[in-house]
Amino acid sequence: MTPPAPSERPVTIVKLGGSVITRKREIERPRPKVIARLAREIAAVPEHDVVILHGAGSFGHPGARKFGLARAPDASARPADRARGAAIVAAEVRRLHLLVLRALVHAGISAASIPIATHAENRAGRVSRFDAAPFVAALRGGFAPVSFGDVVPDAAWGTSILSADTIAEQLIGPLQAERVVFVSDVPGILEPTRPGRRTAIAEVTDAVVERLGPVSGRADVTGGIRGKAEAMRRIARAGVDAGLISGLTDGELSRALRGENVYGSWARARSG
């Protein structure tokens, strides 16, 4: 039986990428003006219920890479060392989360923080338990749930990373989401083979994903652009449109929330 919708209004999941809300090549460098503007753009579309997720960017990725939290622990690694690394990364990410929360509240959004580490668990780096009930309850209470990619318990590794992209995937069913919008520092998935100025690939299909190269050398532990494209395709196969747009262009997020045709890359629910 299909569970009741969390609200009578359409639900959109917005993921603010770490690349747009921080300077990913610089340690713990937020973009406060960009965060504030994106918060205002979300607040400008009150006719939709919005779930807001955000990445860790330069607050979480360097530490996660340093402590190896996105992979299995080495045979010689001490559990206490991994736990220490997890604690450091979790503290770093929460500093960014507070900046995002403050911007959302200042913009007029009734933001409700939902740290995912207490509602989910991984096994060998993959989700094994996920409780969407706090998100449903927040929406029913008139709040905008806000969560973020985080370090979570892992039954096999002790701790591991649960990305905001994966959180979005886990929420589309329980929230009966209408659309997922990924907001990045690029205007979509760029054509990998075209020389010179590259344009965004409008339609993200399985064939497009296969053409994408491996993860780049940037400090990203969640799969890079190919990982993003794969997540978008999984969301589309679940019957929900997923788009990747630029958060550095004024007004694009508001337009996407209104359902307007926004320049970017989209994985459509019925595309191949």
N, C-alpha and C positions, 0 to 999 in steps of 0.2 A: 504494500500500500504506500502511495506517495505521501510523505510527511507534509504537514501543513506549512505553508509559506511563512517565513519569519515576519513578513509585513505585507501589507496590501500594495505597496509601491514597488516598482522595479528595483532590483538590487544590482549595483555595479561594483565590482572589485577593482580598486586602483592600487597598483604596486608602484611606488616611487623608488626607482632604482638608485642604488648607492652611487652610481656614476653621475647622477644628476643632482643629488642633494649633498654630495661631498666631492672633493677633488681627490680622486682615487689614487693618484700618483704621489700624494703628499699625506703624511701620517696625521690622522685626526684633523682634517681640514674641512669643516662644513661649508656649505654655500647658503648662509642665512637669508640672503635676499631672494634666492631661488626658492628656498623652502617656504618663505612667507608668501611669495606670489602664487605658488602651486596651492597652498592652503586657501588663498582667496579665490582661486579658480574653482576649487571644489565647493567652497561655500556659495559660489555664485549660481549653483545648480541645485536648489533645495528640493526640487520635485522628485529627485531620486534618492533612495537610500544608498549610502556608500560605505563600503568596508575599505579601510586604508591600511595597506601594508607597506613596509619600506625595507630596503636593503641596508647592509652594514657599511658598505663603501670603505672609506679609508679608516673607519673606526674599528671594523671587525675583520676584514679580509687579511691584512698583514699579519695579525696575531694568529688567526686561524691557520694560515699557511706556515708560520713559524713553528707552531706547536703541533702541526700535523693533524688537526681536528677533522679534516675532510677525508681522511684515509684511515685504514686499519693501523693500530699502534704497532711499532716495531717489536720484534720478539724480546729485545733486551730492555724495552721501555718500562719504566716503573709507573704503575697506575697513579701514584701520587703526583708525578710530574705532569701527566695528562690532565688530572683534575686541577692542578695549579694553572695550567694554560687555559683551561676552560673557564675558570673563575676570572682570569684577567680579561679574556675576550668578552665574556658576558658583561663585565663592568664597563668596558669600552663601548659596547653597543648600546647600553642603557643611557650613556651620556648623549648619544645621538638621538635616541628615542625621546628623551626629555625635550630636546630642541624641537623635534617634530611636533610633539604634543602641544608645546607652548604656542607654536605657530598656528596650529589648527584651532586651539581654543581662542586665541587672539583674533582669528578670522571669523569667529562666531559659530564654530562647529562644536557640538557637544561630544567631544572625543572621549572614548572609554578605552583605557589601556588594557590590553590582554596579552601579557607575556606568555608566549607559546610554550615555554619550557615546562610549565606546570600542567599543560593540557595535551602533550604529545610525547611520543617516545619513538626512537629509531631502533632498528636492529641491523648492524653492519652498514650503517649509513643510509638506510632506507626506512621510510615511515612504517611503523608496525602498530601504532596506536595514535588516534587523533580524535579529540573531543571538540566538536563544533558547537556544543551547547552554549558556552559563554558568548559566542558571536551571535547566535540566535536570540539569546536573552537580551543582549545589549540592543539589538535592532528593535526588538519588541518594546523595549523601554524608552525608545526615542533617541538612543545614542548612536554615534558612529564608531564602530569597533576599530581599534588601531592596534596592529601587531607588527612584528618584525622578524627577520631572519635571526636565528639565535642558536646557541649551544643547548642541546637537549640530551636527556639521558639516552644511552644506547645499551641495549641488553647484551650486545656482543663486544663492544669497544669501550664501554664505560660512558663516554660522551661522544657526540658527533654533531655536525652542522645540519640544521633543518632550514633550508632557504625560504625566503619569502615567496619565491616562485612556486615552490612545492606547497606552501600554505595555501596559496591561491587555488591550486589544483584541488586540494582537499576540501575547500569550502564551496566550490561551485554547486555540488549536489545538495548538501544540507541547506544552503541559503537560496537555492533555486535561482542562481545568479543569471542575469540577462547578458552580461558582457564582462570581460576582463580587459583592463587597459594597463599595459606596461609602459611606464614613463621613463625615458632614458636620456642620455646626452647625445644620442644620434637619432635621426628622423626615421628610423626603421632598420630593417636588415638590409645592408647595402650589398649591391651586386658584387660578388667576389672576384669576378673575372674581367670586369670592364676597366680599362686603363683610364687615368685622369680622374675627373670628377665623377663620383659614383652616385647612382640614384638608388632610392629605396625600392626593394622588391615588393610590389603591391600585394600579391597573393602568395602566402606562405603555404606551400604544399609539401608532401613527403619528398617529392623530387628536389625541391629547393633545399630542404634539410640535408639531403645526401650530397649536394654540391658544396656545402659549407665546409670550411677547413676545421682543423682541430682547435682546441682552446688556445687563445692568444697568450702572450707572455705577460699580460697585465696581472695585477694582484687580485685575481678573481678565483675563488675556490668553489664556485657554484656552476661551472660549466661554460662560462663565456657566452658568446652570441649563439653558438650551436646549441648549447644547453637551453637557451631562451627559446630558440625556434622549436626544439623538441617539446618543450613544455607547452608552447602555443598549439602545436599539433595535437597533443594529448587533450588539451582543453577543447579544441574544435571537435575531436572525435567523441567527446562527451556531450556534444550538442550545444556548445556555447562559443560565440565569437570571441577571439582574442586578438588584440592589436598592440603593436609596438610603435609609439610615437615619441616625438621630441618634447622634453620638458623645458627646453631652452628657448622655445618660440612662444611668445605671449599669446594666450588665448586658446592654444591647441587643446589643452586638457579640458577646459570648459566645453569646447565644441564637441569633443569626443564623448563627454558625459551626456550631452544633449542628443547624441546619436547622429551628429552631422558627419559628412564625409571629410575625414581628416587625413592629410598626407602622412603616410606611414606604411607599415607592413601589417597585413591582417591574415589570420588563419580563420577561414570561415567554416562554420559548422557543417556545411555541405560540400566543401572543396575536397579535392582528391589528394 
